[in-house]
Amino acid sequence: MKYYPIRMYLVNARQKLGFSQYRVALEMGVSHQHYNRIENGAIGEAIQFKTIVSLAYALNIPVQVIWEEEEKYQASLKMNSDDD
């Protein structure tokens, strides 16, 4: 089984609102499985801008904040791959 770094910024934002993954997925208009894969890092590459916008809406966070957090997440992926 492959380990995927979790997008903790999404987990924290979701939990702060008291939302389940199902609720966020519903707000975004995606399946629970798709949202789960985003949050849990199975979709590791940079997520699409439209997904960032949907996340911002669902989690009531400015797009800029999610964009910056995603950049940090992607940088951590690159650092981890450089260590391999």
GIZI-V241888 format. One record per helix or strand of 2 or more residues. SS is the DSSP state (H for helix, E for strand). FROM is the first residue (numbers start at 1). TO is the last residue. If there is no record, write none. Layout:
ss=SS from=FROM to=TO
ss=SS from=FROM to=TO
//
This chain:
ss=H from=8 to=17
ss=H from=21 to=28
ss=H from=32 to=39
ss=H from=49 to=59
ss=H from=63 to=83
//
